[in-house]
Amino acid sequence: MHPGNVAGAASLLAAAPSKAPFYVVGAALAAWAVALAAFGATHPEFPHGAGGARLVVLTTVLLVAGAMTAAVLTAGDEGGKAQARPAGGAAPSSTLALAADPSGGLSYDVRQATVAAGADTIRFVNRSPLAHDVTIAQGSKVVAATKTIDHATTTTTARLAPGRYVFYCSVDEHRQAGMQGTLTVR
């Protein structure tokens, strides 16, 4: 395989939104192992000569390396829709996108998110019949809050320094009922 093709394949795997590349390469490795075992058990002279042995070893090494590379490049939190996923050293997003449970449950769509330090946008979508907001605090200090809305979308901005924050709904007892999460600012 040409080095340019390897780099292109690696960037394709890194940009993948799911673990599918890992599953495909892992399945190929498993199929190769089963085929080798079955063929080797029925053909005692397998592999034929040093060249055949080298080919079997090379193919196995490439499949193992591919599976390991795909595992590393596709690792991460699949449930983190609002979380910026740095790929290839890219910086986290400067937008925190959160949504309330549209069925009226007291929860956001994510419990953990990451944004870049600096001027950040907080975009909150609430399709729920209950009024909610997003409040961001560090310790006991509130550093940002959206408007309280229902069946609407609101946006606000905040200047966030690197660190760990909590985001929560400040309406009634929503936070105590579990409507909160952790925000990491890098």
TIZAVEX-157145 format. One line per field, with one value per residue: x negated, y negated, z negated of N, C-alpha, C, O in turn; residue number from 1; residue in three letters. Coordinates in steps of 0.02 Angstrom, whole numbers. Example, Ala and Ser with C-alpha at 12.3 -4.5 7.8 and 13.67 -1.06 7.14 Angstrom:
2
n.X <- [-660;-642]
n.Y <- [284;112]
n.Z <- [-390;-354]
ca.X <- [-615;-684]
ca.Y <- [225;53]
ca.Z <- [-390;-357]
c.X <- [-660;-645]
c.Y <- [165;-2]
c.Z <- [-390;-394]
o.X <- [-712;-670]
o.Y <- [166;-57]
o.Z <- [-423;-402]
resi <- [1;2]
resn <- [ALA;SER]
//
This chain:
186
n.X <- [-43;-30;-115;-42;88;103;100;214;311;298;339;471;521;504;595;713;879;916;886;869;758;664;734;746;610;571;658;608;482;517;583;475;393;475;483;348;325;417;374;241;258;311;218;70;-55;-53;-111;-173;-337;-467;-433;-291;-265;-316;-226;-104;-135;-162;-36;42;-20;6;148;169;103;183;307;275;239;361;439;381;397;535;580;667;798;950;1076;1071;1138;1136;1009;852;744;579;483;340;265;339;419;539;714;790;919;1049;1169;1324;1469;1632;1723;1845;1964;2003;1934;1818;1680;1527;1466;1336;1212;1084;969;855;769;679;567;602;701;853;996;1156;1278;1442;1570;1738;1864;1958;2110;2092;2019;1849;1674;1499;1373;1211;1083;942;881;965;994;1089;1062;1118;1278;1421;1574;1731;1829;1962;2011;1924;1772;1620;1480;1325;1176;1015;865;752;632;495;534;638;812;986;1138;1310;1490;1576;1706;1838;1831;1751;1613;1579;1650;1573;1541;1410;1234;1059;938;795;668;548]
n.Y <- [59;-111;-248;-370;-324;-256;-362;-430;-333;-324;-453;-447;-347;-414;-516;-451;-430;-325;-161;-76;-60;6;123;182;206;283;393;443;483;583;673;707;773;885;945;975;1067;1170;1207;1240;1349;1445;1460;1517;1480;1345;1179;1175;1183;1056;932;935;944;820;735;768;728;590;545;571;486;360;357;362;243;153;171;129;-5;-55;-38;-129;-251;-262;-264;-326;-427;-379;-423;-558;-682;-823;-846;-906;-822;-803;-773;-711;-809;-924;-1071;-1085;-1121;-1286;-1295;-1250;-1136;-1095;-996;-981;-842;-796;-734;-779;-734;-755;-793;-821;-800;-755;-711;-749;-865;-952;-1102;-1234;-1348;-1521;-1638;-1572;-1493;-1456;-1349;-1309;-1194;-1169;-1067;-1021;-1013;-1068;-1207;-1250;-1288;-1326;-1330;-1379;-1342;-1368;-1293;-1377;-1487;-1562;-1570;-1585;-1590;-1532;-1596;-1551;-1432;-1356;-1240;-1299;-1381;-1443;-1554;-1599;-1686;-1659;-1694;-1578;-1509;-1391;-1237;-1142;-1134;-1142;-1107;-1147;-1138;-1272;-1286;-1268;-1116;-1047;-1024;-951;-838;-778;-842;-888;-909;-883;-1001;-1021;-1134;-1173]
n.Z <- [0;39;-43;-44;-28;-148;-240;-199;-226;-365;-404;-361;-446;-568;-557;-562;-619;-697;-766;-662;-566;-647;-680;-553;-514;-623;-607;-487;-529;-621;-534;-452;-547;-578;-452;-429;-534;-501;-371;-396;-483;-399;-301;-320;-268;-254;-287;-118;-105;-137;-82;-78;-215;-257;-191;-255;-388;-366;-318;-431;-526;-467;-472;-612;-651;-580;-645;-774;-750;-699;-814;-903;-833;-822;-950;-1094;-1165;-1115;-1142;-1166;-1103;-1108;-1140;-1094;-990;-987;-845;-777;-843;-836;-898;-1034;-1006;-1004;-1040;-1145;-1133;-1186;-1226;-1291;-1361;-1250;-1285;-1406;-1515;-1652;-1602;-1508;-1339;-1345;-1468;-1489;-1424;-1314;-1284;-1197;-1277;-1306;-1212;-1214;-1141;-1197;-1154;-1168;-1154;-1179;-1166;-1247;-1346;-1469;-1554;-1540;-1573;-1542;-1653;-1695;-1805;-1913;-2046;-2174;-2101;-1977;-1807;-1682;-1600;-1512;-1439;-1515;-1439;-1341;-1216;-1119;-1058;-1120;-1133;-1205;-1258;-1333;-1422;-1449;-1556;-1556;-1638;-1754;-1751;-1801;-1721;-1728;-1754;-1816;-1852;-1966;-2052;-1964;-1944;-2059;-2033;-1939;-1820;-1757;-1717;-1673;-1624;-1531;-1505;-1390]
ca.X <- [0;-68;-110;12;150;105;119;284;352;295;381;540;540;507;655;772;921;934;833;874;694;634;771;730;542;572;690;561;430;547;594;409;372;514;463;281;332;451;332;183;278;325;160;12;-114;-41;-118;-223;-402;-482;-395;-222;-265;-324;-163;-56;-155;-152;36;65;-45;43;215;165;87;243;358;252;244;432;463;356;425;608;596;698;866;998;1138;1059;1158;1117;939;806;695;518;457;277;238;382;443;610;760;806;991;1080;1237;1362;1541;1670;1762;1907;2024;2019;1891;1772;1612;1500;1447;1269;1194;1016;953;790;765;616;565;610;770;891;1068;1198;1339;1486;1632;1786;1927;1998;2164;2070;1970;1781;1620;1433;1332;1143;1052;878;891;1030;1000;1122;1024;1160;1344;1465;1643;1774;1872;1995;2026;1885;1699;1589;1407;1291;1104;979;792;735;561;485;552;698;873;1046;1195;1371;1552;1589;1778;1866;1787;1729;1544;1580;1679;1523;1530;1345;1178;992;910;723;646;476]
ca.Y <- [0;-173;-288;-419;-289;-241;-424;-442;-285;-343;-512;-424;-313;-463;-557;-408;-445;-265;-111;-31;-39;55;186;212;232;337;451;470;518;645;719;731;822;946;975;1005;1126;1223;1230;1272;1413;1494;1464;1518;1450;1272;1147;1207;1150;995;876;940;927;747;704;778;685;520;531;569;424;303;357;343;171;117;174;86;-74;-73;-43;-192;-308;-267;-263;-386;-425;-384;-456;-629;-720;-892;-850;-913;-767;-821;-722;-732;-867;-981;-1102;-1075;-1171;-1341;-1295;-1199;-1125;-1051;-991;-949;-784;-822;-702;-810;-708;-804;-776;-846;-745;-731;-724;-775;-902;-987;-1160;-1270;-1407;-1584;-1659;-1513;-1500;-1403;-1343;-1264;-1178;-1138;-1049;-993;-1055;-1099;-1260;-1234;-1332;-1299;-1373;-1353;-1366;-1339;-1298;-1409;-1547;-1556;-1607;-1597;-1558;-1548;-1612;-1493;-1426;-1293;-1236;-1352;-1377;-1505;-1555;-1650;-1678;-1666;-1688;-1524;-1493;-1318;-1208;-1099;-1170;-1102;-1139;-1120;-1176;-1307;-1291;-1229;-1065;-1007;-1001;-899;-778;-748;-880;-920;-874;-910;-1036;-1031;-1187;-1163]
ca.Z <- [0;45;-104;-38;-40;-219;-274;-183;-263;-435;-414;-353;-508;-622;-548;-564;-676;-733;-774;-604;-538;-693;-673;-488;-516;-672;-577;-438;-567;-648;-478;-433;-597;-570;-389;-440;-576;-463;-316;-426;-512;-346;-256;-364;-237;-249;-221;-75;-100;-175;-52;-102;-286;-263;-170;-309;-444;-346;-316;-500;-557;-439;-499;-683;-653;-558;-698;-829;-727;-697;-882;-932;-798;-830;-1021;-1120;-1191;-1059;-1163;-1178;-1044;-1114;-1157;-1039;-989;-951;-800;-748;-877;-827;-960;-1047;-979;-1049;-1049;-1186;-1108;-1231;-1213;-1345;-1341;-1221;-1314;-1470;-1568;-1680;-1581;-1445;-1294;-1364;-1538;-1488;-1362;-1314;-1238;-1199;-1320;-1270;-1201;-1195;-1129;-1227;-1114;-1205;-1120;-1225;-1133;-1301;-1370;-1531;-1547;-1563;-1553;-1554;-1696;-1701;-1867;-1935;-2118;-2188;-2059;-1912;-1757;-1623;-1601;-1456;-1458;-1529;-1380;-1324;-1145;-1087;-1058;-1143;-1128;-1243;-1255;-1396;-1418;-1496;-1565;-1563;-1702;-1757;-1769;-1801;-1689;-1758;-1747;-1880;-1862;-2021;-2080;-1907;-1955;-2111;-2002;-1895;-1758;-1761;-1685;-1683;-1567;-1533;-1460;-1376]
c.X <- [-45;-61;-55;80;158;128;192;331;354;340;455;564;548;571;719;814;939;874;832;806;659;668;753;660;538;604;645;506;457;559;528;385;409;493;394;286;364;407;271;198;289;267;96;-50;-108;-82;-176;-285;-407;-442;-322;-216;-272;-259;-110;-71;-143;-78;63;43;-7;115;217;151;148;297;339;258;317;461;443;391;500;629;627;769;915;1061;1130;1075;1134;1043;897;755;633;494;393;251;281;408;517;651;770;881;1012;1152;1271;1435;1573;1707;1830;1971;2043;1978;1841;1700;1593;1482;1377;1257;1123;1005;886;794;696;622;573;684;809;965;1103;1264;1382;1552;1677;1852;1976;2056;2147;2018;1903;1733;1554;1395;1264;1111;985;877;960;1042;1031;1084;1063;1227;1383;1532;1679;1826;1908;2015;1988;1810;1672;1513;1381;1216;1074;905;771;660;554;503;613;756;930;1098;1258;1430;1568;1664;1800;1814;1758;1657;1542;1608;1632;1510;1467;1292;1113;967;835;705;570;447]
c.Y <- [-62;-214;-341;-387;-272;-303;-440;-396;-302;-403;-494;-390;-363;-504;-516;-423;-384;-219;-62;-13;14;123;221;243;290;401;483;509;584;696;748;785;888;982;1009;1069;1184;1251;1266;1340;1466;1504;1460;1484;1373;1235;1179;1163;1086;935;876;922;852;711;710;732;611;501;526;505;364;300;338;269;130;115;129;13;-97;-80;-109;-252;-316;-264;-328;-374;-434;-422;-531;-672;-792;-900;-856;-857;-789;-762;-748;-796;-929;-1006;-1087;-1133;-1228;-1347;-1235;-1193;-1074;-1051;-957;-889;-808;-791;-732;-783;-761;-783;-814;-787;-718;-749;-751;-809;-935;-1044;-1191;-1330;-1470;-1603;-1599;-1530;-1441;-1403;-1290;-1257;-1143;-1128;-1019;-1040;-1090;-1153;-1237;-1290;-1293;-1351;-1339;-1385;-1332;-1349;-1327;-1471;-1531;-1600;-1621;-1563;-1580;-1573;-1547;-1490;-1359;-1297;-1290;-1336;-1444;-1497;-1612;-1638;-1688;-1660;-1638;-1511;-1417;-1295;-1164;-1141;-1119;-1142;-1106;-1165;-1207;-1314;-1243;-1179;-1020;-981;-944;-833;-747;-785;-922;-879;-910;-941;-1044;-1083;-1180;-1223]
c.Z <- [0;-18;-102;-51;-114;-258;-260;-220;-337;-448;-406;-417;-565;-617;-554;-626;-717;-737;-715;-575;-582;-684;-607;-490;-566;-645;-525;-473;-595;-592;-455;-482;-589;-505;-396;-481;-538;-408;-343;-455;-458;-298;-298;-334;-231;-301;-183;-72;-140;-148;-75;-175;-296;-244;-224;-368;-426;-345;-387;-535;-532;-466;-573;-690;-631;-612;-757;-811;-726;-767;-914;-899;-807;-903;-1042;-1142;-1134;-1079;-1171;-1119;-1048;-1128;-1095;-1044;-952;-909;-769;-778;-867;-894;-970;-1017;-1029;-1059;-1093;-1163;-1153;-1211;-1273;-1317;-1315;-1251;-1381;-1528;-1591;-1665;-1518;-1402;-1308;-1437;-1543;-1421;-1371;-1264;-1245;-1246;-1277;-1266;-1174;-1187;-1162;-1189;-1147;-1167;-1170;-1188;-1184;-1319;-1436;-1516;-1577;-1543;-1558;-1595;-1703;-1763;-1878;-2010;-2131;-2145;-1991;-1863;-1693;-1633;-1539;-1484;-1474;-1473;-1380;-1251;-1106;-1089;-1081;-1139;-1172;-1236;-1324;-1382;-1472;-1496;-1570;-1634;-1696;-1783;-1775;-1761;-1716;-1741;-1815;-1894;-1917;-2048;-2024;-1917;-2006;-2083;-1950;-1830;-1764;-1726;-1700;-1619;-1579;-1482;-1453;-1341]
o.X <- [-94;-6;-24;124;214;170;228;384;407;376;498;620;593;597;774;787;973;819;797;796;628;634;747;651;503;579;642;486;422;546;524;359;379;487;384;254;340;402;251;156;277;268;71;-93;-154;-87;-223;-285;-359;-420;-294;-169;-238;-240;-73;-26;-116;-59;104;83;11;139;261;183;162;329;381;280;333;502;483;412;526;688;615;795;922;1095;1180;1029;1113;1017;904;726;635;485;393;218;261;419;554;624;761;906;994;1192;1249;1460;1545;1721;1868;2025;2094;1986;1825;1664;1636;1482;1361;1287;1103;1028;862;819;659;675;552;724;798;992;1081;1302;1361;1585;1658;1890;2030;2051;2182;1977;1901;1750;1554;1387;1260;1113;974;873;1009;1093;1004;1075;1043;1233;1378;1544;1661;1861;1889;2034;2018;1789;1699;1486;1411;1195;1104;884;773;629;603;488;638;749;922;1102;1259;1422;1573;1683;1782;1758;1741;1642;1507;1592;1648;1472;1469;1304;1112;973;814;723;534;388]
o.Y <- [-63;-216;-355;-418;-273;-298;-462;-417;-297;-405;-522;-402;-355;-526;-544;-428;-390;-235;-11;46;61;175;282;300;339;456;545;563;635;755;808;836;942;1044;1064;1119;1241;1312;1318;1385;1525;1550;1405;1461;1341;1260;1205;1111;1063;893;823;889;823;662;662;700;574;448;482;474;320;246;301;235;78;64;95;-28;-152;-123;-141;-298;-371;-262;-380;-318;-489;-450;-565;-698;-820;-956;-817;-847;-793;-707;-801;-835;-984;-967;-1079;-1187;-1218;-1398;-1178;-1239;-1016;-1100;-910;-886;-839;-819;-712;-806;-807;-759;-837;-729;-663;-795;-775;-786;-946;-1035;-1177;-1359;-1470;-1586;-1578;-1574;-1383;-1452;-1232;-1306;-1092;-1175;-995;-1101;-1136;-1146;-1209;-1333;-1235;-1408;-1279;-1446;-1276;-1405;-1303;-1503;-1492;-1660;-1664;-1514;-1637;-1571;-1493;-1539;-1312;-1350;-1324;-1285;-1496;-1442;-1665;-1586;-1720;-1626;-1653;-1502;-1383;-1329;-1150;-1178;-1060;-1203;-1045;-1221;-1171;-1345;-1184;-1200;-962;-923;-894;-780;-695;-760;-982;-822;-961;-911;-1071;-1077;-1180;-1225]
o.Z <- [-37;-46;-153;-81;-140;-302;-306;-244;-368;-499;-441;-440;-606;-668;-553;-681;-768;-715;-718;-560;-556;-682;-606;-469;-553;-658;-520;-450;-592;-602;-439;-460;-593;-505;-371;-464;-542;-399;-316;-453;-470;-258;-311;-372;-206;-357;-213;-39;-171;-187;-91;-196;-339;-276;-237;-395;-468;-370;-402;-570;-572;-483;-594;-729;-661;-622;-785;-852;-748;-779;-947;-934;-801;-918;-1011;-1139;-1107;-1036;-1181;-1088;-997;-1128;-1048;-1097;-890;-935;-739;-744;-888;-940;-922;-1004;-1089;-1083;-1079;-1172;-1157;-1183;-1303;-1257;-1352;-1243;-1410;-1585;-1553;-1709;-1480;-1425;-1286;-1464;-1597;-1369;-1427;-1208;-1292;-1253;-1219;-1309;-1117;-1220;-1156;-1192;-1153;-1151;-1200;-1179;-1166;-1308;-1457;-1470;-1632;-1503;-1577;-1574;-1715;-1771;-1855;-2035;-2102;-2152;-1953;-1874;-1654;-1671;-1517;-1544;-1449;-1460;-1414;-1227;-1063;-1117;-1062;-1143;-1176;-1212;-1368;-1336;-1531;-1444;-1586;-1683;-1641;-1831;-1757;-1767;-1727;-1718;-1865;-1944;-1916;-2066;-2037;-1901;-1995;-2109;-1921;-1788;-1775;-1707;-1735;-1565;-1630;-1424;-1502;-1326]
resi <- [1;2;3;4;5;6;7;8;9;10;11;12;13;14;15;16;17;18;19;20;21;22;23;24;25;26;27;28;29;30;31;32;33;34;35;36;37;38;39;40;41;42;43;44;45;46;47;48;49;50;51;52;53;54;55;56;57;58;59;60;61;62;63;64;65;66;67;68;69;70;71;72;73;74;75;76;77;78;79;80;81;82;83;84;85;86;87;88;89;90;91;92;93;94;95;96;97;98;99;100;101;102;103;104;105;106;107;108;109;110;111;112;113;114;115;116;117;118;119;120;121;122;123;124;125;126;127;128;129;130;131;132;133;134;135;136;137;138;139;140;141;142;143;144;145;146;147;148;149;150;151;152;153;154;155;156;157;158;159;160;161;162;163;164;165;166;167;168;169;170;171;172;173;174;175;176;177;178;179;180;181;182;183;184;185;186]
resn <- [MET;HIS;PRO;GLY;ASN;VAL;ALA;GLY;ALA;ALA;SER;LEU;LEU;ALA;ALA;ALA;PRO;SER;LYS;ALA;PRO;PHE;TYR;VAL;VAL;GLY;ALA;ALA;LEU;ALA;ALA;TRP;ALA;VAL;ALA;LEU;ALA;ALA;PHE;GLY;ALA;THR;HIS;PRO;GLU;PHE;PRO;HIS;GLY;ALA;GLY;GLY;ALA;ARG;LEU;VAL;VAL;LEU;THR;THR;VAL;LEU;LEU;VAL;ALA;GLY;ALA;MET;THR;ALA;ALA;VAL;LEU;THR;ALA;GLY;ASP;GLU;GLY;GLY;LYS;ALA;GLN;ALA;ARG;PRO;ALA;GLY;GLY;ALA;ALA;PRO;SER;SER;THR;LEU;ALA;LEU;ALA;ALA;ASP;PRO;SER;GLY;GLY;LEU;SER;TYR;ASP;VAL;ARG;GLN;ALA;THR;VAL;ALA;ALA;GLY;ALA;ASP;THR;ILE;ARG;PHE;VAL;ASN;ARG;SER;PRO;LEU;ALA;HIS;ASP;VAL;THR;ILE;ALA;GLN;GLY;SER;LYS;VAL;VAL;ALA;ALA;THR;LYS;THR;ILE;ASP;HIS;ALA;THR;THR;THR;THR;THR;ALA;ARG;LEU;ALA;PRO;GLY;ARG;TYR;VAL;PHE;TYR;CYS;SER;VAL;ASP;GLU;HIS;ARG;GLN;ALA;GLY;MET;GLN;GLY;THR;LEU;THR;VAL;ARG]
//
